[in-house]
């Protein structure tokens, strides 16, 4: 797969719009990224649908998860 600078620019524009629409969430993610996530940390996501349904999932962070997160940070 070849590198496409136009797609990268499009992705940046979408990210900027997301940040403008949801500044508190972006700050939360930034704060989370700057904190030290340790093995054994539990990350939980709750989704509340407009029809009232709620979905919840979580993961317990493993050493391989931390390795993947470090690789992403270095991109």
C-alpha positions, 0 to 999 in steps of 0.5 A: 500500500503506497503512502497517499499524502492527500489521504493524510491531509483529509484525515488531519482535517477530519481530526481537526473538525472532531477536536472542534466538535468535542474539545472535552473528549480530546482533552481527556484523551490527551490527559490519558495519553500523557499519564502512565498507563500500567499493566493491569489498568482497566479501560472501560467504554460505555456507549448510550444509544439514543433509544436508551440502550447502553453498551459497556465493554472493558479490557485489562491492559496487558504488556502486549497492549502497552507495546502496541500503544508505544508503537502508535505513539512513535508514529 
